[in-house]
Every structure is written in structure tokens, then in C-alpha cells.
Amino acid sequence: MSNAIEIKCPTGLTRWKRFCWHANELHKVFSNEPSFYSGKRIKEWIAFATGEYILIHGFVVLLKADKLDYTAICFMAGTAFAIAGYQLNKIQQEKKADEIKPN
């Protein structure tokens, strides 16, 4: 297992303080401090959300306006999904490497 510090959300907070705690943890993702959230997972989620947006926006809006064809939309969405898949594969490889390493 890894030597990472486990961070948990404190209990008994008001909604505002809980929101501020989550915002602070999201801010820590992009710094060197340990965070509740995983930066790699956030990047993966953004890539998948981008791919979904391209598909939905492309099929609903751009095809109706005849600005793009199916090939262009599928290429753009496929690129976004490929990036997300690469991130996911990288995360899984790191997990396997951490499991194999002896303490």
C-alpha cells in the first residue's frame, strides 16, 4: 500500500463550511499539498465531460445547422474519449504498481 495521508471530510459542519472545505480541497489538487480529491480523476472527468458535450452539442446543434458532418463530430468526440481513456489506463497502471511494491 502507499504511504499517502488519508484525508476525510469533517463531520458536523454547516452546509457553508462543508462547501468551503470542499472548495479548499479542490484548490489543493493543483498544489503540492495532499488533497481529498485526485487530480488525475478530475482530469479524467473533464475529458469525458468534454467528449459527451461534443457528442450532444454536435448531434443536436451542429448537424441541424449543417455546419459539421458525422465524421468530424465523431473524430472530435473520439479524441476526447481517447484522452480520458489514456488517463484512466494510467491511473490503473499506477494502482497495480503500488499493489505489487512491498512495504
N, C-alpha and C positions, 0 to 999 in steps of 0.2 A: 504494500500500500504506500501511498505517498505521504510526505511529511507536511502536507498542506494544513493550514489552520481552518477549522470548521467554523463558519460564521452563521448564526441563526438570527432570525428576526425576533427582537424582544417582544414579550407578551405584555398585555395591559396598557398599550398605547392608545391614545385617541386617534381618530382617523387622520387628522392633520399631521400628527407626529409620525404615524406609520408611513404616510405619503412622503414626508421629509426624509425618513430613514431610507426608504427605497430609492428616492432621488439621489441621496448621498452615496448609496451603494452603486448605483448606475454610474455616478461620477467617478468612483474608484476603479471601475472597469478599465478605464483608459489611462490609469496611472499605475504606479508600481506597487500600490498598496493592495493587500488581499481584499477580495470583494465577495459578496454573497452570490453575485451573478458571474457567469462565464462570458468573457469577451468573445471567444470563438463561437459559442452558441448564439450570441446576439448577432454576430456577422452572418452566421448560417441562416438565422431567421430573416434577416434583412434581405439576403439573396433570394430565399424562397418567396418572400412577400413581393419582391420586385418581379420575379417571374410570374407570379399569379396576377399582379397588376397588369403586366404586359399582355398576358393572355386575355384577361377580361376586357381591358381597355381596347386592345387590338381587335378582338372579335366583335365587340359591341359598337364601338365608335368609329374606328378607322375603316373597318370593312363597309360600314354603311355609307361612309363618305367617299369610298373608293380611293382612299389615299395610299393604302397598302394592300398587298395580296397575302394569301395564306402562308406562302413561303417565307416572306420577310418576318411576319409575326412569329411563326414557329421557330425561325432561326434566332430571333431576339430572346424569346422565352427559353429556348433550349440552352442558350448561352448562360442565362441567369440560373437556370436549374443545374447546369454543369458546374458552375462556381459553387453553388450550395452543396451539391453532391461531393465535390472535392473537399470542402470544409468538413463535412460530416465524416468522410473517409479518413481525413487527417486526425480528427478527434478520436475516432475508434482505434486507429493505429496507436495513438499515444496511450489510450487506456490499456490496450493489450500489452504494450511495452512496460507500463507501470505495474501490471499484474505479474509479469514474468520476473521483474527485478526482485532480488531478495532484499529484505530489510537490512 
